[in-house]
Amino acid sequence: MQLKGAEIVIECLKEQNVDTVFGYPGGAILNVYDELYKHQDEITHILTSHEQGASHAADGYARATGKVGVCFATSGPGATNLVTGIATAYMDSIPIVAITCNVGLSLLGRDSFQEIDIAGVVMPITKYSFIVKDVTELADTLRRAFQIAMSGRPGPVLVDITKDVTANVTEFEKVEPKKIERVTKTIKEKDIESAIELINNSKKPYIFVGGGVILSEASKELAEFVRKVHAPVTDTLMGKGAFDGENELYTGMLGMHGAKYANLGVTQCDLLITIGARFSDRVTGNTKSFARNAKILQIDVDPAEINKNVMTHTSIVGDIKEVLIRLNEKIDNLNHEEWVSHIMELKTKHPLKYNDTGLTGPYIIEQLYKLTNGDAIISTEVGQHQMWAAQFYKYKHPRTFLTSGGLGTMGYGLGASIGAKVACPEKTVINVAGDGCFRMNMNEIATATRYNIPIIQVIVNNHVLGMVRQWQTLFYEKRYSHTILNDAVDFVKLAEAMGAEGIRVTKKEEFAKAFERALTLNKPVVIDCQIDADEKVWPMVAPNGAIEEAFSEEDLKSKN
């Protein structure tokens, strides 16, 4: 059948079973929006307050579901406003397809109004970027975009379409989407055998889990692998929920703000089994001392990650779910009771703790965990509150912790929470933010109220840029250069002005009541929690320090 380019865009989205798009219209993309209007009973469109919010919402939708998130923007500034969200998804391997429209083909390269080479701009932060100048190529390009976004190591893809292509007509035939094949050809039997030999010979194995396990939908296989190997488990920020945080073998997060007992355990182990993690600098600290007593087995779908940051002894390249299935078939049940008991003793000796005399970030997160029974989807911004959310909420399931790990994007979480709540309306969705982060994209509260998306926004409000202030305190002799936010902004009034419910909490005993009320309102709620400006995230590893040198507040006081 003969269709216009704009019609083809919508038909291709329907082919890919897209049910939700986040975006913001403009002149160059008007033809697509006009066609979308005719299909609003099939595809829901969420008009965000800013294009960056749309890209983060698409990202949150993808993380919460495992499906491709989709966002729209017009040319020029509309397209460039997506860049931070695209980069966020790229760093964390999140599948999104960003569809932008550009000026007409005859106007390209002439510095036309709102013209930008967005395909070129995003080239370093996408798996692939396209510009479609011929309507006959549009459908196949869109199909390729979805395939690329989901294949192998997932990631974002951008498709830019000239405006005349959206108006031009060509023949269109519906095509069933190709099945996404798991990467298995790279899994070598000799690598499997080498891995099994390392595992069988290990007396003190430690299992280190990253976001790749979640992306591969391999949590069930991981749980069986952990049971068979009988080893303690630590994770990255991105790996939260890949392994049940309530399991007795779980030992918390690794790295700069990881649990001290996990850092010590990885330093003492003789085999570090790394599954779907990329050895980020925030995890390893000084790489020369990282896991220096251990042989390292790394399992990853991306061969570029092998030996990139840390040298391995054996590696397996391939889809993590498939690799774990093959390993589980060949591994006998092992027993490392003495080693596990030792790690549990370290856990008792070096517990995560905090000052419980007043309202604090860790207390707020612990209360969220108790009041939701660990069954909520938690999104975060970036900073101290993010680390507390990783430390003190026990994530039982994958796709329940949404955070910007690689890029560290302040302003990410609110948009992501909207995307997650649209995707999972039956789940309680909470965005945890610092006051500095909340300011970045707080206009998305208006998006939540426009569509009555009942997210709960918890602001851990210390009136400073908390994590930067923490570094200034510890490493810059308390020179608080431009990190104090103690001004006249009232987040409760702001929430009410945007149509949300605003609640202020200043004492411990007020928080549970405020949160329980938020659960009953079935509307967007902002809870402004006032905490002390000098609350810190403990433990901490100094920059380029060894992870076993993680220090607590008590350690710091004992040195002074």
N, C-alpha and C positions, 0 to 999 in steps of 0.2 A: 504494500500500500504506500501511497505517496504521503509523506509527512514533512512538516517544517522542522528545522533543527531544534527549536524549543520543544516541540512535541516529542522528538526523539530523546531529548534529555529526560523527560518525564517517563517515557516508556522504558528507557534503560534502567531508571531507578526502580520502577515496578518489577522489571525482570530480575533485578538483584534483591528483591524482597525488602526494599527500603521502605520503612513505614514513617520515618521522622527525619526532617531536615531542619537544621538550625541556620539562620541567616539574616541578611539585611539587604533590601533591594536598592537599586539605583538604576540610572539611565541605561547602562550597557547591558544589564541583565533583565531588563523589563520584559522582553519577549518570553523568557523562561518563567518569570513570576506570573505573567498573564496566563500561561498554560497551566502553571501550578494551581492557580485559582480554580480552574475547571476540574481539578482532581483532588480537591481538599478533603473529600470523603475517603480517599485512598492513601494520601500522604499528608501527615500532619506537619505543618510548618510552625516553628517557634521563632518569633521575631525577637531577637535579643536586643539589648540596649546598645551594644557595640559589637563590631565584627569579631573582636578578640574573644568576647563572651561566646560567640557562636562557635568558634574553633575549639574553645575549651569545653563547651557543652557537647560537641560532637565527640571529643576525646573521652569525656566522662561516660557518654552513652556507650562507646566502644569498650572501655575498660569494664563497665558493669555487665555487659552482655556477651562480649567476644565477637560481636558483629562489627561491620564497618560503620563508623560514624560519618555522617555527611554534613557538610556546611556549604552555604552559598555566600558569595559576595560579588559586588560589582567591580568595575575597573578602578585603577588608580589607588586612592587611599583606602577604598573598601577592600581591595585585594591585599594591600600592604598591611592593613590592620589584622589580617589573619596570620601574619608571619610568626609572631611569638607563639601562637597556639600550634602552628605546624611544627615549629622547632621543638616545642615541648613534646609533641607526639613522636617526633623523630628520635629524640634522645631516649625515650622510654619504649620504643618499638610498638607504638599503638597504631592500628589500622584506621586511618581516616581518608576520605576522598574529599578534597576541597574543589568545588567547581566555581570558577570565576568567569566573567565575561569581559571582553576588552572592546576597544573601539573597532570600527569596521576595518576590513582588510586594506582598503584604499587609504586609510588614515594612519596605519601602522608606520612607525619610524619617522613621523612628522612632528613629534612633540605635541600631539593633539591633546585636547582637553581630557584630563583624567586618563591619559595613556601611561601605562607602565609595563615594562617587560617582566611581568610577575613570574613567568616560567623560568626566566633567568635568575631572578631574585632568589627564588626558593630552591634552586638546583642543589646547593650543598646540604639542604635540610629536608629533602624528600627522597624517597626511593626512586621516584621518577617524576618528571614534570613535562606536561604536553602543552602545546598550543595548537588548536584546531583551526585551520584556515579553509578547509574544504568540507562541506556538509556531508559528502559521501564517506568521509573518514570518521565522522562523529561517533556513530554507534560503536564501532569496533574500538575506538580509543577509550570510550567510557567503560566498555567491558574489560579491556586490558587494565584500566586503572584499578578496578575492583580486584582483579586477579593479582596484580602486583602488590596491592595493599595487604592482602591476606597470605600470600605465598611465602614460604620459608620464614625468615625473620620478618614479622609484620612491620608496617610503617606507613607514613602518610604519602599520598600521591596527589598532585595538583593537575587539574585539567582546565586550561584557559581557552575560551571560545570567542572568536571574533563575533561582533554583533550581527554582521550580515549572515554568518553561518546559522545563527538562531532563527533567521527569517527565511533562509533559502530552503528549497524543497528537494527531497530525494526519496528513492525507494527504501522502505524499511520493512524488515521481516523480524519477527520476534525470535529470539534464540534462548534456549535454556542455558543458564549459567554453567560454566565448566566446574566440575568438582575440584576443590582445592586439594591437591595431592600432598601428602606429608613427605618431607625430605628423608628418604631411606636409602637411596643409592650410595650415599657417602658413608653409610654405616658398614664398617669392615669387620669381618669375623675375627681377624687377628687383633683388632682393637678391643673387641668385646672380651676375648680371652685374656689379653694383657690386663684389662681392668679387673676381671674376676681374680686373676692371680694376685694383683695388688690388694684387693679386698680380703681375700682369704688369708694372706700373710700378715695383715695388719693386726696389731694388738690394741691400738688406740685410734680408731677411725673417728673422724668428725664429718658430718654431712652439712654442706654449705649450699643454701638454696636461694636462687634468684627469681626474677620475674619471668624468665623463660619457661619455668614450670607452669605458671599460670597461663601464659600465652599458648602453650601446647596442650592445655586442658589435661595435665598429667598428675593432678593431686592424688587421685586414687592409686595410681601406680607408684607415686612417691611414698605414700603411706605404707604400701606393701614392702617397698625397698627398705625403708627405715626399719620396719619390723624384722625383716630377714637379716639385715646387717647388724642390727641392735647397736645403734650408735646415737650419740646426741646430735641435735639438729640446731643450726643457727641460720639466720636469713639476712637478706638485704632489705632495704626499705621497699624495693619493688617486689620482693618475694613474700611480703606479709600475706598470710592466709593460704599460701601454697601448702603449708603443713600446719595442722591444727595447733593453734597457740595454747590450747589447754592441755595438750598431750604432755605426759610426764617427761618425754625425751626432748621436748622443746626447750631451748636455752636462751631465747631472746635474739636480739639483733646484734650483728657484728660491726665493729668499726669505731669511728670517731666518737659517736655517742651510743655505742652498743653496750650491752651488759658486760661488766668487767669479767664475769666468769666465762662468758663466751669468748672474749678476747684471750683470756688466759688458756682456755681449753684448746683453741685453735693453735696457739703458740706451742702447746705441749703435745699436740697430737702427732702421730707418725704417718697418717694418711688423711689428706683433706680431699673429700669427694665433692667437687664443685659442679652443681647442676643448674644450668641456665643463668649463671651470674658472670659478670664481665670484669671483676676485680677492679672496681672503681677506686679511685684514690681515697675516697671517704671511708672505704671499707678496709683497705690494706694498710693505710698509714705508710710508713717507710717500707717500700717493697723489699729492700735488702734484708729486713728482719722479719717480714711477714711469713708466718708458718714455716719458720726456718728449720724446724725439726721434722718436717713432714715431706713425704712424696705427695705430688699433686696430680689428681685425676680430674680432668675437666671435660664436661659433657655440654655441648652447645650446638645449635643449628647453624651458627655462623662461623665458618672457618677463620674469618678475620679476627675473631676473639681469642683464638688459641695462640698462646705465647705472646700476646700483645702487651699485657701489663705484668704478668707473672709467668715465668717459665714452668711448663708442666712436664711430668714424667711420662704420662700416658693421656691421650685424649680420644674422645669419640665424637665425631661430627655427624649430626643428624637430628631428626625430630626427637625431642626429649621423651615424649610419650612412648614412641616406638623403641627407643634405646632402653628405657626402663622396663618395658615389657620383655625384651630379650634378656636383659640382665636378671630379672626376676625369675625367668624360666631356668636359669643356670646356677643361681646362687642357692646354697644350702642355708638353713637357719643357723646363724652364728650367735655366739654368746660372748659379750664383752662386759660382764657384770662388774668386774673390778674397776674398769675404766669409767663406766657409766656412774658408778658409785662415787668415784673421785670427782667427777664433774658436778654431781649433785651436792657434794660437800663444798665445792667452790661456790655453788649457787647459794648455799646457806651462809657461807662466810662473807660473800660480797653481794648482798641483795640490792636490787633497785630500791631506793628509799628517798624520801623527801621530807621537808619541814611540814608537819601536819597541824601547826598551830593556827593557821588561818586559811583563807581561800587562795589556792595555788593552782597552777596549770596541771600538775600531776593529779591533784585531787579532783579537778573537774573531769579529767579523762577517766579516772577510776570510776567516778559516779556515772558517767555515760555508759561505761561497760556494764556496770551493775544494773542500771535502769533499763538498758536495752537487752540484757542477757547476752551481750556479745553478738546480737543478730542484726545490727544496723549496718548500713553502708556508710563508712566514714570517708569524707574527702577532707583534704587539708590545703592550706596555703603553704608557705615555706618559712621555716624559722624554728624558734623554740617550741611553739605549740605543735609543730609537725613532729619534732622529736619526741615530745611527751605523748603524742597520739600513737607513735610507733612503740613506745616503751610500755605504756600503761593500759592500753586496750588490747585484749587478747582476741586476735582474729582467727576464727574457727574455720572459715571458708574462703576460697579464692574469690577475687573480684569484689571484695568488701572494703578494701583500703585503696583509695584513689588519691595519688599524690604525685607531684612533679619531682621525680628523683634525679634525673640526669641534668636537666636544664636549671632546676631550682627556680621555678617561675612564681614570683609573688603575683597574686591575682588569679591563679589557676583555679582554686578550689570551688569558688561560688558558681562559676559557669559549669564546672564538672559536676557539681551536686545537682544542678538543674537537669543536665543530660542524664544523670543516673536515675533521678526520680521519675523523669518522663519514661525511661526505659523500664524501670522497676517500681511501678506505682504502689505495689503492695508492701514495699520495704520502707522502714524508717531511714531517711537520708539526712545526715548531719554534716555540715561543713564547719570545720574548726579553723579559726583564723586568728592571727594576731591583729591588733588594731592597725599597724602599718600596712599589712597585706590587704586587709579589708578595704582600705581606702583606694587601693589600686583599681578594683572593678566593682565597687559597692553598688554601682548603678544597675547591676544585674538583679538586685532585689526587686526593682521595678518590673523586670521580666517575670520573676516568680509570681508577683502579685497580679500581673496582667492575665496570666493563665491560671491563677490560683494553684500553683505548684507548691505543695506544703513542705518545703524544705525547712530545716531548723538550722539557723546560723548561730553558732556559738563563737563569740569574740572573747579571746583571752587577752584582756585589755590592760597592758602595763604602761601605757602612755609613752612608750619608747619603741625603737626598733630593737627588739629584745636580743636577738642573736648577735647583731652587730655590736650592741652595747656590751654583751658578754665578752666578746673578743677585745673590745676597747678596755674593759676592766682588767682582763687577764694579761693582755699582751701590749697594750698601748697606754699604760699608766693612768688609766681613767680619764683620758682625754676624749670626752664625749662629743665629738665633732658631728653635728647635724643628725643626731639620733634621738633627740628628745621631742616627743609629740604632745606635750602637755598643753594643749590649746583648747579652744572653745567648742570643738566638734562634739555634738551630743548624738550618739548612735541610736538611742531610743527614739528621740524626736525624728531623726532621719528615717528610721524604719517606719514610723507612723506616717510621715509625710509621703512615703512611697506606697502606703497602703498595707504594710505589714504590721504585725503585733510587735511591740518593743517592750522588753523586760530588762530591768537592771538588777544585777546581783552583786552585793558587796561583802556578804558573809557566807561561810560554808553552809550554814543551815538553810540558806535561802535557795541554794542551787537546785536541789532535788524537786522542790515545790515548783520552781520556775520551769524546769524541764518537763515535769509531769503535766503541767498546764499546757505547755507547747504541744505535747502529744495529742491533747484533746481538741485543739482548736481547728485542725484541718485547714490551716492557712500558713503562709510563710511567717516565721517567727524569728526575731533577732534577740538573742540573749547576750547582753553586754556584761561581762564578768570582770570586775575590777580587781586586779592583783598587783602585787608590789613590783616596782620597776626593776629591782635587783634580783628577782628570782632567776635561777640559772638551771641549765640542763646538765645533769651529772649522770654518769661519769663523762669525762672528756679526754680525748687524746690531743696533745699539742700538735700543731702543723708539722708534718714530716716526722712525727714521733712514731715509735713502735707501739703497736696496739696493746701489748701487755703492760705498757706504761700508762694506761688509762688512770686518771686520778679523780678522786671525789673531793667534795668540799672539805671533808675531814683530813684527807691527805694534804690538801693545800694549807690548811691551818697548822698541821703538825710540822710543816717545813718552815713556817714563818715564826 
